[in-house]
Amino acid sequence: MNKVILMGRLTRDPEVRYSQGENSLAIARYTLAVDRRFKRDGEATADFINCVAFGKAAEHAERFYRQGLKVVITGRIQTGSYTNKDGVKVYTTEVVVEEQEFAESKAVSDANAGGFRSAPSPAPAPAPAADAGDGFMNIPDGIDEELPFS
């Protein structure tokens, strides 16, 4: 099985190109900075993973993804090689994106747009609720019709 799940921040805006021909296909390439779980010498380190998305996923990336945005992707690792103009064989490894989604709200993303390892924003405090003392919130009378269950 070849399955990858990554969460990280875009290192730059996606580079999007369209294939030639009658049915052109969008191809988006971007790099994710994925923090490593363990720190080296007290400093956080990251891996920089090349990703490629096709079709609707590529169009979505072109429209909504920007440098610094935190995303979660699932996909598969693909390796390949080519010979560059100097005749040197170059090996490649990238993640072919199958699914991608935002990993934080736009407000948090805008606040973190400048850095890849920004600390997460504190969660907002929950609104005080009327507590019946048993851990459940009291539901006011007369709103039975508005509840999605009975």
N, C-alpha and C positions, 0 to 999 in steps of 0.2 A: 504494500500500500504506500502511496506517495501523497501525503497530506501535510500541509503546513498551515499553522495559524500564527499570525504575527500581529502585534500591536506596537505602533511606533508613530513618530512624527515625520512628515515629509521634509526632506532636506532642501527641496526647491519646488517650484511649480511644476506640474507634470508637463512632459514634452509630448505633444500629440501630433500625429501624422495620419494621413488617410491613404489607404492603398489606392493604386490606380485601377482603372477599369470601370465597367458599367455599374457594378455593385461595389462601390468603395466601402472599405471597412476602416473604422477608427482604431488606431493603435496608440495607447498611452503608455509612456514609460515614466516611472518615478522611483525614487530611492527612499526607503524608510530607515530612519535611525531608531534602532530597537535597543533599548537599555538592557544591559546584562544584569542578571540577578545579583551577582556578587561584584564587589568593588575591588579594584586593584590599587594598592597603596592608599586606601581611603578615598579614592576618586572613582566616581561612576564612569563606566565605559559603555560604549555602544557598538553594535554591529551595524553596518550599512548594507542593506539588502536591496538589490535591484529587483524591481517588479515590473511586469508588463500586463496590461489589460486590453481586451479586445472588444469591439462592438459597443453595445449599450454601456458596459462598464467603463470603457474608455471615454465615451461621450460624457458620462457622469463625472469622471475624474476631471475632464477638461473644464466642465462647467462649475464644479463646486470645490475642487481640491486646490489648496494653496500651501505655500511653504509654511511649516510650523503646525499644520493641522494634524491632530491625532486621529488615526484611523485603525481599524481592525480589518485584516484581510485573511481570507482562506484561499488556498490554492495548492499548486504542486510545484516541486522543484524541477527545473529543466536545465540540463547542461548541453553545451554545444561547443563548437570551435569554428574558427575561420582563419584564413591566412591574410594578414594585413598587407598593405602596399609595400612594405619592406621585406615581404616574404617570410615573416615570422608567424608561426602558428599561435593564435590567441585562444585560450580556453575561457568559456563563459559559464556563469551560473546565475540563474534568475528564477523568480517565483512567477509562474503564470497565474494570474488572479482569476479565481472562480467566483468569489463573493467579496464585497468590500462594504464597509459601513463606517459612519462617524463614531468616534469613541468618546466624544465629549460635546457639550453644547457649544453653540456658536459664540456665546459670550465668553466662555472659558477659553475657547480657541483663539478669539481675538486678543484676549489678554496675554496668551502665551505665544503669539505669533513670532516673537523675536527669538525665542530660544527653543532648543530641542529637549532640554531636561528641566523645564520649569517645574516648580513644586505645584502639586494640585491645589486648586482653590478649595477653601474650606466649604463643606456642605452647608447649605442654609439650615437654620434652626427650624425644626418643625413647628407649625402653628399650634398653639395650645388647644387641646380638645376637651370637651366635656367628658369627664371620666366617671364611669359608674362605680369605680373602685375595683372592678374585676378585670381591668385591662381592655375593656371594650368601650367604644365611643357610643354615647346615647344618640339615637336617631330621633329627630323631632317628629311629633305626630303630624299626619296629614300629607306626607310626601311619598306614600306608598306607591303611587302611580309613577313616580320618577325613578324608582329603583330598578336596576336592570335584572333583578332576580326577585323571587317571592318566597 
